Amino acid sequence: MLKTVFNLPNEQRQKIGIIGAGAMGVSTACILARLGIAKITIFEAESKPFNNKGASSNNTGILHHFVYGGHQPTLEYFFKQSIFFEKLMPEYVFGDRYINYLLPNDRGNTAIHEPGINFKDIATYLVDIYQSHLKNYPNENFLGSANDLVKILDEDMINTLVCKTNSSHQGKIAGGLKIRQSVLNIGEYVCHMVNLLELVSKQNLVTINYNHKVKNIRIKDKNFELNINDNNLDHFDTVINAGYATGLEIPIPIPRNKEYIEGNLVKLKVYGLYKIPLNLKLQLPELKNFSSTILIRGQYGGIIQVGTDILAVFSGSEYNQAEWDFPISESSISIPKEWLQNKEEIMGKPEVDITKSIKHNLARWIPWAKELEDIKLKKAIQVYPRRKPTNDLEAAQRDDNPIRYMYQHKNGGKYIHIPGFKLTSIPYQAFQVVLEILSIYIQKGILSQKQVNQHIILDSNRQIILSPEMEYALGKNLKQSALSEREKIIKEWDIY
């Protein structure tokens, strides 16, 4: 039996509705379940969690902390989030825990977006951030020692990555870094979260309703009214909208903060799945046990091991297929249906052509990529807070607030519309959402700040500190289901 923390009586428990059973919705529900403070219902429009239309299971799994380059506060913010993920879910890191960044020698394409700073400076930033973190939190050395965090790649190392014995990369690659940065095994991660959701559901800590699409939310006198499947009505004290794709069709109540009125940016992104063919392994023995990650910084392309003998490959020229920018309003907004139905019109050419194009684009820097065996094209819809940057550096800044668009009901409950963010951020942002919900209980005098602080604290360093009980809220050390069951999920969910 799962041990809960506060175990509030039913009359003190909020009725909380969560829209979307992807990574964010399930994570938030499981944390709330561990706290024992609410009656939680998840509404999922599809027939299962982590459905293949969303971003959660179509992710390449990188726990980002380097990619945002020259903006040091963002670098630090993502680093904290990646460490937090490792702390809570250490079992699902995949590969050799190093990411190789190759920096193209193209004008304007460096590791960062700020004049006068090169990729070696960014490496120094990262080491400083990790050293400072270990000074404050010495037990969180999940990435080893700070001195081993970053290595500058010399010419021989770069040649090994591109499988060339000469200096053929010269003129194309300006340099490179090898950084301790984790990549999740997405298949195992999804199986874990599905297993965890089943556990809390069986123990009646969370109710999940599949094939239930929330069509509208109305602000009623006492609470929020959800219109489900056009004809069913249900009422909740607090509503969390984590439905990044079809959840956008729900009109958003007036945001609490006017500075967040700008809206959302929706992107359709694609990448290809490939295998290393046997003849290529024979030709290039270095690929026989390839388990690494190579990213081309500046052109935003790369090769990532995402499953046994399976590589995810993406290329900047093909990666971002379409963008749709819209403001927040009270009228219903729908993502174009052809996006969800994967129509070839939106991409301008057949999927098979895009799959070939991706690897040939990347072969400009990594020649062996063009010899990979095509498997299929993967597509995902991702949602971000809309920004109007004035330069590349501002575009690189990430200050995503998980409670960016929020309406507070006069009864104390809240409507929280969550923008999309990277998988790295999910556990961290889910706990931030939960802290916002816990503030309702504090304001009503049901819980004290002292009681909450015993289990969850957001300290002055923006670090989330958890009690031992809450460290297990996302299933740390949860016994995974049998291999046959996991393989079934991976196949049915179309993860690879």
N, C-alpha and C positions, 0 to 999 in steps of 0.2 A: 504494500500500500504506500502510495506517495505521501511523504510527510509535508504538510503545509505549515505556513509560518504563523499567520495571525488568526485563522479560523474564526472569523467574525460570524455572529448569529445571522440568520437569513434576513431578518428585518433591517440589518445594517449594511447588507451587501447591495452594491449597485448592480443594476441590470445593464450589461455591456454588450453591445453588438459590434462584431468585427466583420468588415466586408473584405473578402479575399483570403484564400488559404494558400498563399505563397509564403516565401521565407519570412517576410515582415509580419503578416497576419498570424501565422502559426507561432512565431517566436514570441510575439506580444501576448498571445493567448496562453502559452505555456508558462510564461513568467507570472502572469496574473493568477493562473491556476496554482502555482507554487505558493503564492502569497495567501490564498484562501480568503479573498476579500470581495469576490464578485460572482454573479451568475453570468457566465460567458457563453455567447452563441456566435459561431462563425457561419457566415453565409458565403458559399462558393458557387459561382454561376456554372461551373463545369461539374463533371461527375466524380472528380477526385482532386485531392490537393496537389499543388505543384504541377498543374496541368501544362501541357507543352505549348500553350499560347503565351505564357508569361515569360518574364525574364529570369525567374529563379532557377529553373531547370535548363535554361538555354544559356547558361553562364560559363565562361571559361575558367572561373574559379580562382583568379589571381587575388590574393589579399594585398591590395595596392598600398604602397607607402612611398614609392619613389617617383611615380610617373608625373606628378604635378610640379616637378622641377623647381624653378626659381622662386616660387612663393613659399617662404620658409614656414609661416604659420600653418599653411595647408599641409605641407610635408609632415609637420609635427602632429597635426590633428589625425591624419590618416595612419601615421605610425602608431599612435595610441590605440586606434581602433583595430589595427591588425594584431597588436599584442593582446588586446582584450579578447579577440576571436580565438587566438591560440590558447589563451588561458582557459576559456570555457569549453572549447571543442578541440582538444589536441589530437584526437584520434584520426582526423580525416585529412591531414596534410599529405600531399601526394608528391612523388618525384624526389629530387635531390635537395630541395629547399633552397636552391639558388636560382636566380634569374639573371640571365646574361643580357645586358643592354648593349646593342651595337649602335653607334651614332653615325649616321650617314654624313658624308662630306659634301652635302648639298647646301647651297647658300640659304641661310635662314633656318636650317633644320639642325638644331642642337638639342641637347638634353634639357634645355631650359628655355624660358621665354623672357629673359632679361639681359640686355646688353652688358658686357663686361664680366659676366659670370659664365664659367664653363662647367662641363660635367664633373670635373674633379672637385670644384668648389661645392657642388651639390653633394658629392660623396662625403666631403668633410662635414657639411651640415648634418647629414644623416648620422654619422658617427657621433657628433656632438649631442644630437637629440637622444640617441640611445644611451650614451654615457650619463646624461642628465636624468633619464628615466630610471636607470639602474641605481643611481645615487638615491633617488626618492623611493624606489620600489625594488630593492635588491633581489627579491625572490622571482621577479618577472624576467628572467634571463632566457626567455624561450628561443631567442635567436642566437644563443651562444654569447661569446665575449664581444665587446664593442670592436676590438681590434680585428676580429674575423668577419665583421659585418660586410665590409666592402673591400673588393680587390680590383685594382686597375688591370685590365686585360692588356697583355703585351701582344706583339705581332704574331708570335707563335700560337698563343691562345686563341686569337681571332681566327687564324688559319685553321685551327683544329675545329672550331665551331662551324665554319663554312666548308669544312672538309677539303681544304686545299693545302698542298705542301709548299706552295710558293707564295709570293706576295701579291696574289691576284686581287686581293681586296683593296690594295692601295689605290687611292683615287676615288674609291667608293665608300670606304669606312674610315672615319676620322679617329675613332678610338672606341673604347668599350669599358664597361664595368661589370663585375660579377657581384651580385648583391644577395645576401641572405633574405629571402622574401618568399613566403609560402604560397603554394598553389593547392587548392582543395581538390580532392577527388569528388567531383560533383555527384557522381552516381551514389557513392557511399554516403555523402552528406544528405542527399534527398531521401535515401532509405532511412537514415537516422531520424530525420525530422518527421517522416511519415510514421515511423515506429513510435516516436515520442507522442505524436498527436493521437495515435490509437490508444496509447497508455492512459493519457489524461482523459480521453473520451470514455474508455471503459470504466474508469473510476468516477465518472459523472462530474468531473471537474470542468469539462468543456463539452458543449453540445455543438455538433457540426452538421449543417444542413447543405447537402450537395444539390446541384441543379436548382438552386435558389438564387435568382438574380434580383438584386435590389435595384428597383427602377427609379425610386424617388425618395427623398427625405424631406419631411415637413417638420417645422418647429411648432409643436403644440404647446398648450399652456403649461402642462406638467412635465413634458418630456419630448423626445424625438420620435416621430412616427415614420416607420419604414414601409414602403410599398414594395412587396415582394412578388415577383412573377405576375405583375399587373393587377392581381386581385386579392392578395393576402396582406393584411396590415399587422404590424407588430410594433411594440413601443419599448424604448430603451432610455435609460438615464444618460448614458454616454455611448457615442458611436465613433468607431475608428475606421476610417476608409483607407484600407491598404490595397485596394483593387487598382493597380497601376494601369491596367489596360481598360477593360470595360467599366471599371469603377469611375472613370472620367466622365461617363455619360450621366452621372448623378449631379444635379445642380448643387453648387457649393454655397452654404450659408455665408453671409457677409463675414469676411475675415476680421479677427480682433485687431490686427495691426495693419494700418493702411499702407505701410511700406511694402507689404507683401501682396499688394493688389495686382502685381504684374502678370501673374498667371503661370502657365506651364509650357514646357517644350517637350513634345513627343517625338521620338526617333524610332524608325525602323532600321535595325542593324542586322547584318548577316555575316556569317563566317562559314568556312568549309571544314568538314571532317574528312580526314585522309588516313591511309595506312602507308607504312614504309614497305614497299614490295620487296620480296626476297632477292630479286636480282640487284636491287640497289644496296641491300645489306652486303651482298657478296662483293659488289663493286667498291663500297665504302664501309669497311669494317667498323669505323667509328660509330656508325648508326645501328649496329647490331643490338646494343643495349641503350639506345637513346632514351633518356628520361629527363631531359632538361627543358628549359624554356628560353627562347631567344626572342627578344623584342627589338624592333627597329624603332628607335626613338626619333621623333620629329616627323617621320612619315607614318607613324602609328600602324605598324604591321608586325606580325610575329608568328612564331610557332610554339605551341604549348602542348605538352603531353597531358591528355585529359582522360585517358583510359589505357588499358593494356594494349600496346601496339597501335594506339589511335592518337592522332595529332589533330589539334584545332589550329587552323591557319586563317589569319585575317590580313587584309591589306587595306590601307587607308583609302585607296581609290574606289574600293568596292564596299567597304565596311558600313558606311553610313548611307543607306539607300534613300531615305526620305526623312524630312523634318516637317513638323506641323506646330506652329506657334499660336497659342490662343490665350486670351485673357480670362480671368475668373469672372463668371457672371452667374446669374440665377437661372439662365436658360440652359436646357439640356444640350450637351456637346457629345458627339460621337466620333470615335476614331474611324476614319474611312474603312468601310467593310472590306475593301480589297486588301488592306493591310493584314487583317486577321485571317483572310482566306488565302493569303500568299499568292495573289494574282501576279502573273508575270508582267502585266502592264505597268505595275508600280516600279519594277526593276528595269524595264526597258528591253530585257532580253531573257531567254530561257534560263532556268536555274542551272542547267548543265554548263552553259557558257560562263556564268558567273563563277561557278566552282573552278573551272579551268583558268579563268582570268585571275582569280585570287592567287593561286600558286605561281602563275607566271609573273605576276607583278612582284611578288616577294623574291623570285629568283634573281632579280636585279642585284640583290645583296647576298642571297643564300642560294647558290646555283642548284643544289640538289633538290630544292623545293619543287621544281617543275617536274621531277620524276615521281612524285608521290601519286599513290593510287586514289582516285576520287571515291568517296563514299556518298556523301550527301551535303546539301546546304542546310545550315541551321539559321533560323530567323527568330528574332525577339523584339518585342516592343518595350522601349524603356522611356520613363518619364522623369523629367528634371524640372526644378524650378526655373522659370524663364529668366534669362539675364540679358542685359544689353551692355556687353563689355566695350570699353573704348580701345583696348589693345589686347595683345595675346596674353600678357601677364595677368590681367584682370580676368580673362577667360579661364585661366588655369586655377583661379581661386575657387575653393569649395567651402562654403559656410552653410551647407544645407541644414536647415532646422527641421527635425522630424515633426514638429508641431507648427510648421510654417503658417498654415491656414487653419485657424481655430475659431470656433464660435462657442462662447460660454453661455449656457442656458441659465435662466434666472433661478432654476432649482439647484444650481451648483454643478450639474453635469456638463459634459463638453462634447462638441463635435470636432474631431481631429482628422484633417485631410492630409495624408502623408505623401510628400513628393517622392519620386524615385531616387535611389542612390545606389552606390556600388555594394556588392555583396559583402565586402570588407566591413561596411558600416552597420550591417543589419543588427547584430547583437547589441552593439553600443547604442544605436538609435532606438531599439526596442525598449531598452531600460530607461532611456530618456522619456519615451512616451509613458511608460509605467510610472515614472516619477511625477509626471504631470497629472496622472490619474490619482496617485496617492495624495496629491495636494488637495483634492476634493475631500478626502477623508479627514485630513488635518484641519481644513477650514470648517468642517462640520463638527469637529471635536470628537470624532469617532476614534481616530488615532492621533497620537502626539508626534511632534517632530522627532523627539527622542526615540520613540518606538521605531519609526521609519529609519532613522539613522543607524539603528542597530543592524539593519539588513542591507540598506542601499544608501550610498552617499555619492554625490557628485562633488569632488573636492575642488580646491582652488586651482589645481592644475588641469581641470576638465577630465580628471581621471575618475572612472566609476569604481568605487570600492564596495565589495559585496561580502556579506557574511558567508561562512561555509555552506549554510543551507541554500542560499541563493546562487552560489556558484554552480549548483547542480540543476538550476531551473531549466536549462536548455539540454538536459540529458547527459551531462558529463559522466563518462564511464557507463552509460546505459548499454546493457547487453544488446548487441545488434541481432536482428533476425537471422534466420538460417541463410546460407549462401544461395540456396535455390530460390528463396523468397526475394532476396535482394536482386538476383538476376532477373526474376520475373518483373519486378518493379522497373528496373532499368530498361527492360525491353518494352513493357507496356507504356511507360512514360516517355519513350522515345528519347532517352537522354543522350545516347551515343548512336 
